[in-house]
């Protein structure tokens, strides 16, 4: 799957981008018709420790999933967003199977 990663107000290093790509590739196991995914990485200028925003827009035929997570690190955000998308994709697949 093609993952388009954009970092806002900072430059993401290759290690982080590769980590995100690996996590997003796991979604292909649950739903094989994923068209594309856009990942947005943002850092808020606050004194709060949880200032990393990880947002994913996932496109599948006839639908679009948007997940936004605010965490201490982008890796943590990627993990929780992928888990959330995993549940949504499984739910969608079951719906499609139930109503052919």
C-alpha positions as CSV (number, residue, x, y, z in Angstrom):
1,X,0.0,0.0,0.0
2,X,1.2,3.5,-0.8
3,X,1.5,5.6,2.3
4,X,1.8,9.4,1.8
5,X,3.4,10.8,4.9
6,X,3.5,14.6,5.5
7,X,5.1,16.2,8.5
8,X,3.9,19.7,9.5
9,X,6.4,22.2,10.9
10,X,9.3,19.7,11.2
11,X,11.2,17.1,9.1
12,X,10.5,13.5,9.9
13,X,13.5,11.2,9.7
14,X,13.7,8.0,7.5
15,X,13.4,5.8,10.6
16,X,10.0,7.2,11.6
17,X,8.7,7.1,8.0
18,X,9.8,3.4,7.7
19,X,8.2,2.6,11.0
20,X,4.9,4.2,9.9
21,X,5.1,2.3,6.5
22,X,5.5,-1.0,8.3
23,X,2.6,-0.4,10.6
24,X,0.3,0.7,7.8
25,X,1.3,-2.3,5.7
26,X,-0.2,-4.6,8.4
27,X,-3.6,-3.2,7.5
28,X,-3.4,-5.1,4.2
29,X,-3.9,-8.3,6.1
30,X,-7.3,-7.2,7.3
31,X,-8.7,-5.5,4.2
32,X,-7.0,-6.0,0.8
33,X,-8.9,-3.2,-1.2
34,X,-7.2,-0.2,0.5
35,X,-6.6,2.5,-2.2
36,X,-4.3,4.8,-0.4
37,X,-3.5,6.3,3.0
38,X,-2.4,9.8,3.9
39,X,-0.6,10.3,7.2
40,X,-0.1,13.7,8.8
41,X,2.4,14.2,11.6
42,X,2.0,17.4,13.6
43,X,3.7,18.8,16.7
44,X,1.7,21.2,18.9
45,X,3.6,24.0,20.7
46,X,2.3,23.3,24.2
47,X,4.0,22.5,27.5
48,X,1.9,19.3,27.6
49,X,3.9,16.1,27.1
50,X,1.2,14.7,24.8
51,X,1.8,17.1,21.9
52,X,2.3,14.8,18.9
53,X,-0.7,14.5,16.6
54,X,-0.9,11.5,14.3
55,X,-3.7,11.6,11.8
56,X,-4.5,9.0,9.1
57,X,-6.9,9.3,6.2
58,X,-7.5,5.8,4.8
59,X,-9.3,5.4,1.5
60,X,-11.2,2.3,0.6
61,X,-13.8,1.8,-2.2
62,X,-16.9,3.7,-1.3
63,X,-15.6,4.9,2.1
64,X,-13.0,6.9,4.0
65,X,-11.7,6.3,7.5
66,X,-10.1,9.2,9.5
67,X,-8.3,8.5,12.7
68,X,-6.6,11.2,14.8
69,X,-4.5,10.3,17.9
70,X,-2.6,12.6,20.3
71,X,0.2,10.9,22.1
72,X,3.7,11.4,23.6
73,X,5.4,9.9,20.5
74,X,4.6,9.4,16.9
75,X,5.4,5.6,17.3
76,X,2.7,5.4,20.0
77,X,0.3,7.3,17.9
78,X,1.0,5.1,14.9
79,X,0.4,1.9,17.0
80,X,-2.9,3.1,18.4
81,X,-4.2,4.5,15.1
82,X,-3.4,1.3,13.3
83,X,-5.2,-0.7,16.0
84,X,-8.2,1.6,15.6
85,X,-8.2,1.2,11.8
86,X,-7.8,-2.5,12.2
87,X,-11.1,-2.7,14.2
88,X,-12.9,-0.5,11.7
89,X,-11.7,-2.5,8.7
90,X,-12.7,-5.8,10.3
91,X,-16.2,-4.3,11.0
92,X,-16.6,-3.1,7.5
93,X,-15.5,-6.5,6.1
94,X,-18.1,-8.3,8.2
95,X,-20.8,-5.8,7.1
96,X,-19.9,-6.5,3.5
97,X,-20.0,-10.2,4.0
98,X,-23.4,-10.0,5.8
99,X,-25.0,-7.9,3.0
100,X,-23.6,-9.1,-0.3
